[in-house]
Amino acid sequence: QVQLVESGGGLVQIGGSLRLSCAASGGTLSRSAMGWFRQAPGKEREFVATITWGGGMTYYGDSVKGRFAASRDNAKNTLYLDMSSLKPEDTAVYYCAADASGTYFYSMRVSEYDSWGQGTQVTVSS
């Protein structure tokens, strides 16, 4: 069973940058769509980014386009999310997800991922 562990969250000032990492173990994800989602208190889990198997294509939620960049290193079984120009509304718990079954080339839907990390808190404050 695939296990995902996020890291890199923390407190950052408005306009700052952070890099999140998601390390996978228990299986290879080189042929799995992977994604990032986030959830703020009292809100539903929101799509942030998804990346295809080989990392050649990425898709982003409207609220993060132009500021966030997803990438992956299949040799290290690791997914990344580079976040810049951070805003207070980016404050949330960030989750990485994997389609370990290999069903999807990419996905923006929570329901299409079968493996999730425990989340890492990102807080953007002045």
The 8 nearest C-alpha neighbors of each residue, nearest first, counted from 0:
[[1, 25, 2, 26, 24, 114, 99, 3],
 [0, 2, 25, 26, 24, 114, 3, 23],
 [1, 3, 24, 23, 25, 0, 4, 116],
 [4, 2, 116, 23, 22, 115, 21, 24],
 [3, 5, 116, 22, 21, 23, 117, 6],
 [6, 4, 21, 20, 119, 118, 116, 22],
 [7, 5, 20, 19, 8, 119, 21, 4],
 [8, 6, 19, 18, 20, 9, 5, 17],
 [9, 7, 121, 120, 119, 6, 19, 10],
 [8, 10, 121, 120, 122, 11, 7, 119],
 [9, 11, 122, 123, 121, 12, 8, 124],
 [12, 10, 123, 15, 122, 124, 9, 13],
 [11, 13, 124, 125, 15, 123, 14, 10],
 [12, 14, 86, 85, 15, 125, 124, 123],
 [15, 13, 84, 85, 12, 86, 83, 16],
 [14, 16, 12, 85, 13, 84, 83, 11],
 [17, 15, 83, 82, 85, 84, 14, 18],
 [18, 16, 82, 81, 19, 83, 15, 7],
 [17, 19, 81, 80, 7, 82, 20, 79],
 [20, 18, 7, 80, 79, 6, 8, 81],
 [19, 21, 79, 6, 5, 78, 7, 22],
 [20, 22, 5, 78, 4, 77, 79, 3],
 [21, 23, 77, 4, 3, 76, 20, 5],
 [24, 22, 3, 76, 2, 77, 21, 4],
 [25, 23, 2, 26, 1, 3, 22, 27],
 [24, 26, 1, 0, 2, 23, 27, 3],
 [27, 25, 1, 24, 28, 0, 23, 2],
 [26, 28, 29, 76, 25, 24, 30, 23],
 [27, 29, 31, 30, 26, 76, 99, 73],
 [28, 30, 73, 31, 27, 52, 53, 76],
 [31, 29, 52, 28, 101, 32, 53, 27],
 [32, 30, 101, 28, 98, 52, 99, 29],
 [31, 33, 105, 51, 52, 98, 104, 97],
 [34, 32, 97, 50, 96, 49, 31, 98],
 [33, 35, 49, 96, 48, 95, 50, 97],
 [34, 36, 95, 48, 47, 94, 96, 49],
 [37, 35, 46, 47, 94, 45, 93, 95],
 [38, 36, 93, 45, 92, 44, 94, 91],
 [37, 39, 44, 91, 92, 45, 43, 42],
 [38, 40, 91, 42, 41, 92, 90, 37],
 [41, 39, 42, 38, 91, 43, 92, 90],
 [40, 42, 39, 43, 38, 44, 91, 92],
 [43, 41, 39, 40, 38, 44, 45, 37],
 [44, 42, 38, 45, 41, 39, 40, 37],
 [43, 45, 38, 37, 36, 42, 46, 39],
 [46, 44, 37, 36, 38, 43, 47, 109],
 [45, 47, 36, 60, 107, 48, 35, 37],
 [48, 46, 36, 60, 35, 59, 45, 37],
 [49, 47, 59, 35, 34, 58, 46, 60],
 [48, 50, 34, 58, 57, 33, 105, 106],
 [49, 51, 57, 33, 54, 56, 105, 32],
 [52, 50, 54, 105, 32, 104, 56, 53],
 [53, 51, 30, 32, 31, 54, 29, 104],
 [54, 52, 55, 51, 29, 30, 73, 56],
 [55, 53, 51, 52, 56, 50, 71, 70],
 [54, 56, 53, 51, 57, 50, 52, 70],
 [57, 55, 51, 54, 50, 58, 53, 49],
 [56, 58, 50, 49, 51, 59, 69, 55],
 [57, 59, 49, 48, 50, 56, 60, 107],
 [60, 58, 48, 47, 64, 61, 63, 49],
 [59, 61, 47, 62, 63, 46, 48, 64],
 [62, 60, 64, 63, 59, 47, 65, 46],
 [61, 63, 60, 64, 47, 59, 66, 89],
 [64, 62, 66, 61, 60, 67, 65, 59],
 [65, 63, 61, 66, 59, 62, 60, 67],
 [64, 66, 67, 63, 68, 59, 83, 62],
 [65, 67, 83, 63, 64, 82, 84, 68],
 [68, 66, 82, 81, 63, 65, 83, 64],
 [69, 67, 81, 80, 82, 70, 66, 65],
 [68, 70, 80, 79, 81, 48, 50, 67],
 [71, 69, 79, 78, 54, 80, 68, 50],
 [70, 72, 78, 77, 79, 54, 73, 69],
 [71, 73, 77, 75, 74, 76, 78, 70],
 [72, 74, 76, 75, 29, 71, 77, 28],
 [73, 75, 72, 76, 77, 29, 71, 27],
 [74, 76, 77, 73, 72, 22, 23, 71],
 [77, 75, 73, 23, 74, 72, 22, 28],
 [78, 76, 22, 75, 72, 21, 71, 23],
 [77, 79, 71, 21, 20, 70, 72, 22],
 [80, 78, 20, 70, 19, 69, 71, 21],
 [79, 81, 69, 19, 18, 68, 82, 20],
 [82, 80, 18, 68, 67, 17, 69, 19],
 [81, 83, 67, 17, 16, 18, 66, 80],
 [82, 84, 16, 85, 66, 15, 67, 17],
 [85, 83, 14, 15, 66, 16, 86, 13],
 [84, 86, 14, 83, 15, 13, 16, 89],
 [85, 87, 13, 88, 89, 123, 14, 84],
 [88, 86, 123, 89, 90, 124, 13, 85],
 [87, 89, 90, 86, 123, 91, 85, 39],
 [90, 88, 87, 86, 91, 85, 123, 122],
 [89, 91, 122, 88, 121, 123, 87, 39],
 [92, 90, 39, 38, 121, 37, 120, 93],
 [91, 93, 120, 38, 119, 37, 118, 121],
 [92, 94, 37, 118, 119, 36, 91, 120],
 [95, 93, 118, 36, 35, 116, 37, 96],
 [96, 94, 35, 116, 34, 115, 36, 21],
 [95, 97, 115, 34, 114, 33, 112, 35],
 [96, 98, 33, 114, 99, 112, 32, 113],
 [97, 99, 112, 31, 32, 100, 113, 101],
 [98, 100, 101, 97, 31, 113, 28, 114],
 [101, 99, 98, 102, 31, 113, 103, 97],
 [100, 102, 31, 99, 98, 103, 30, 32],
 [101, 103, 100, 98, 104, 31, 99, 32],
 [104, 102, 105, 101, 32, 106, 98, 31],
 [103, 105, 32, 51, 52, 102, 106, 31],
 [106, 104, 32, 51, 103, 50, 49, 33],
 [105, 107, 108, 49, 103, 111, 32, 104],
 [106, 108, 46, 49, 109, 105, 48, 34],
 [109, 107, 110, 111, 106, 46, 112, 45],
 [108, 110, 111, 112, 107, 46, 44, 36],
 [111, 109, 108, 112, 113, 107, 106, 98],
 [110, 112, 109, 108, 113, 106, 98, 103],
 [113, 111, 98, 97, 110, 114, 109, 96],
 [112, 114, 98, 97, 99, 111, 115, 96],
 [115, 113, 97, 96, 112, 98, 99, 1],
 [116, 114, 96, 95, 3, 97, 117, 113],
 [115, 117, 3, 4, 118, 95, 94, 5],
 [116, 118, 4, 115, 94, 119, 5, 3],
 [119, 117, 94, 93, 116, 92, 5, 120],
 [118, 120, 93, 8, 92, 5, 6, 121],
 [121, 119, 92, 8, 91, 9, 93, 122],
 [122, 120, 8, 9, 90, 91, 92, 10],
 [121, 123, 90, 10, 9, 11, 124, 120],
 [124, 122, 87, 11, 12, 90, 13, 10],
 [125, 123, 12, 13, 87, 11, 122, 10],
 [124, 12, 13, 123, 87, 11, 14, 86]]
